[in-house]
């Protein structure tokens, strides 16, 4: 496979809206030397060691002879905000769902429009005879949950609403902390206070650390006092 250069990406335009290299609040998006940096469509909080689904502003229209890989942006990786490095099939069309994780023990806010991932496009040796026609074809705007394919070719979602009672059994996705915005009020508490495990994270900066059973853990925000840092704001 051959990695597409800037001029080939510009000519073929496998996604839109298409921009030349542009700076957004200190971070670049758009065309690069051998790739394209996409932006997140939603403003989200990433909680420590949890996953969140989000989506891109850009819509992809992949030719039948081009595939792509989703990669971390270096500036984001350096503050331990990661995307899962997934594959985009030839012939796929739609808005890309991103699987984001945070690798530090304090939350970070990611603003809509922030450059979030780098896409590397590659040429196949010829047009594939099996372009993508699967369950995520023509994926709509907004983060889309995982789908399971049925034997008849149809698909169904894997996530469902869960009771907030302590005896409810979370789905595998919930145990991994992978949620979409629509699930947050049910799965993580109220709009202003989101619960993860036995601790609570406030939407605002922690107004004052509160002793818990473990004197090194804040009962209000759940962070270890030895590693506390101000909440970061990405974008």
C-alpha positions in Angstrom: 0.0 0.0 0.0 1.1 3.6 -0.7 0.4 6.4 1.8 -1.4 9.3 0.1 0.5 12.6 -0.1 -1.1 16.0 0.7 -1.6 16.7 -3.0 -3.3 13.4 -3.7 -5.6 13.8 -0.6 -6.4 17.3 -1.9 -7.3 16.0 -5.3 -9.4 13.0 -4.2 -11.0 14.7 -1.1 -12.2 11.5 0.7 -13.9 13.6 3.4 -15.7 16.9 3.8 -15.8 19.7 4.8 -12.2 19.8 3.5 -9.7 22.3 4.8 -6.0 23.1 4.2 -3.9 23.2 7.4 -5.7 25.4 9.9 -5.0 26.3 13.5 -7.7 26.0 16.1 -6.7 27.4 19.6 -3.1 26.3 19.2 -3.7 22.9 17.5 -3.8 22.1 13.8 -6.5 20.4 11.8 -6.9 19.8 8.1 -4.4 18.7 5.5 -0.9 17.7 6.5 2.1 16.3 4.7 0.7 12.8 4.5 -2.6 12.8 6.3 -5.6 14.8 7.5 -6.4 15.9 11.1 -10.1 15.7 11.9 -12.1 17.5 14.6 -14.4 16.3 17.4 -18.0 17.3 16.9 -19.1 17.4 20.6 -17.9 19.0 23.8 -17.2 16.2 26.2 -15.5 15.4 29.5 -13.0 12.5 29.5 -12.9 10.8 32.9 -9.7 9.2 34.2 -9.2 5.7 32.7 -12.6 5.7 31.2 -13.7 5.5 27.5 -16.1 7.9 25.8 -17.6 7.8 22.3 -17.6 10.9 20.2 -17.8 11.7 16.5 -16.1 13.8 13.9 -17.3 17.0 12.2 -16.0 15.5 8.9 -18.0 13.0 6.8 -16.1 10.4 5.0 -16.7 9.2 1.4 -14.1 6.5 0.9 -13.3 5.5 -2.7 -13.2 1.7 -3.4 -9.4 1.8 -3.8 -8.5 3.8 -0.7 -8.5 2.7 3.0 -7.4 4.7 6.1 -6.1 4.4 9.6 -7.1 6.5 12.6 -4.1 7.6 14.6 -3.4 9.6 17.7 -2.4 13.3 17.3 1.0 13.8 18.9 -0.1 16.9 20.8 -3.0 15.0 22.4 -1.0 11.8 23.1 1.4 14.0 25.1 -1.4 14.8 27.5 -2.6 11.2 27.4 -5.7 11.6 25.4 -5.9 8.7 23.1 -8.0 7.4 20.2 -8.4 3.8 19.4 -6.4 3.2 16.3 -9.1 1.8 14.1 -9.4 1.0 10.4 -11.6 2.7 7.8 -12.6 0.4 4.9 -12.6 1.2 1.2 -16.2 2.1 0.2 -17.3 3.3 3.6 -19.4 6.4 3.9 -20.5 8.3 7.1 -19.4 10.3 10.1 -16.6 8.6 12.1 -17.3 7.5 15.6 -14.2 7.9 17.9 -13.4 5.8 20.9 -11.5 8.1 23.3 -9.7 7.4 26.6 -7.8 9.4 29.2 -4.6 8.0 30.7 -4.1 10.4 33.6 -5.9 10.4 37.0 -7.8 13.7 36.5 -10.6 14.7 34.1 -10.1 16.7 30.9 -12.7 18.7 28.9 -12.5 18.5 25.2 -14.2 21.3 23.3 -16.2 20.8 20.1 -14.0 21.7 17.1 -10.8 20.6 18.8 -8.4 18.6 16.5 -8.7 15.1 17.8 -7.2 12.5 15.5 -5.0 12.0 12.4 -6.2 10.0 9.4 -3.6 8.3 7.2 -5.0 7.4 3.8 -3.5 4.5 1.8 -4.0 3.4 -1.9 -4.9 -0.3 -2.6 -3.2 -2.0 -5.5 -6.5 -1.9 -7.3 -10.2 -1.3 -6.7 -11.4 -3.9 -4.2 -14.2 -6.2 -5.4 -15.6 -6.1 -1.8 -16.1 -2.5 -0.8 -17.6 -1.9 2.6 -21.4 -2.5 2.7 -21.7 -3.3 6.4 -23.7 -2.2 9.4 -22.0 1.1 9.8 -22.5 2.3 6.2 -23.9 5.8 6.0 -23.3 6.3 9.7 -25.1 9.4 10.9 -23.8 12.3 12.9 -23.1 11.8 16.6 -21.4 8.9 18.5 -22.9 5.6 17.4 -22.9 2.6 19.8 -21.5 -0.8 18.7 -23.9 -3.0 16.6 -24.1 -6.7 16.4 -24.8 -8.3 13.1 -27.6 -11.0 12.9 -27.6 -14.1 10.7 -30.1 -12.4 8.4 -27.8 -9.5 7.7 -29.6 -7.0 9.9 -28.0 -5.4 13.0 -28.9 -4.3 16.5 -27.4 -2.1 19.1 -25.4 -3.5 22.1 -26.2 -0.8 24.6 -29.5 -0.3 26.5 -30.7 1.8 29.4 -29.9 0.5 32.9 -31.4 1.1 36.2 -29.3 3.1 38.6 -30.2 0.7 41.5 -27.2 -1.0 43.0 -28.3 -4.5 42.1 -28.6 -3.7 38.3 -26.0 -5.5 36.1 -24.1 -3.3 33.8 -23.4 -4.3 30.2 -19.8 -5.0 29.2 -19.6 -1.5 27.6 -20.7 0.1 30.9 -18.1 -1.9 32.9 -15.5 -0.5 30.6 -16.8 3.0 31.1 -17.7 3.4 27.4 -20.7 5.6 27.2 -22.4 8.1 24.9 -23.9 11.4 25.9 -27.4 10.0 25.9 -26.5 7.4 28.4 -24.7 9.7 30.9 -27.8 10.8 33.0 -28.9 7.2 33.5 -25.5 5.6 33.9 -23.4 8.2 35.7 -25.9 10.2 37.8 -27.5 13.6 37.4 -26.6 16.4 34.9 -24.5 18.3 37.5 -22.9 15.3 39.4 -21.6 12.2 37.7 -20.8 9.1 39.7 -18.0 6.7 38.9 -17.5 3.8 41.3 -17.8 5.0 44.9 -16.7 8.5 44.1 -18.2 11.5 42.4 -16.9 14.0 39.9 -18.2 17.5 39.8 -18.8 19.3 36.5 -17.0 22.2 38.0 -13.5 22.2 39.6 -13.5 20.5 42.9 -14.5 23.3 45.3 -12.6 21.7 48.2 -11.3 18.3 48.9 -13.2 16.2 51.4 -11.7 13.4 53.5 -13.0 9.9 52.8 -12.4 6.5 54.4 -9.0 6.7 52.7 -7.4 10.0 53.8 -5.5 10.2 50.5 -8.6 10.1 48.4 -11.0 13.1 47.9 -14.6 11.9 48.5 -15.8 14.8 46.3 -13.8 14.2 43.1 -12.2 10.8 43.7 -8.6 11.8 43.0 -5.5 10.8 44.9 -4.2 13.9 46.7 -0.6 13.0 45.9 -1.3 13.3 42.2 -3.8 16.1 42.1 -3.5 18.6 39.3 -5.9 21.3 38.1 -8.5 20.0 35.6 -7.2 20.5 32.1 -9.2 22.0 29.3 -8.4 20.8 25.8 -9.6 23.4 23.4 
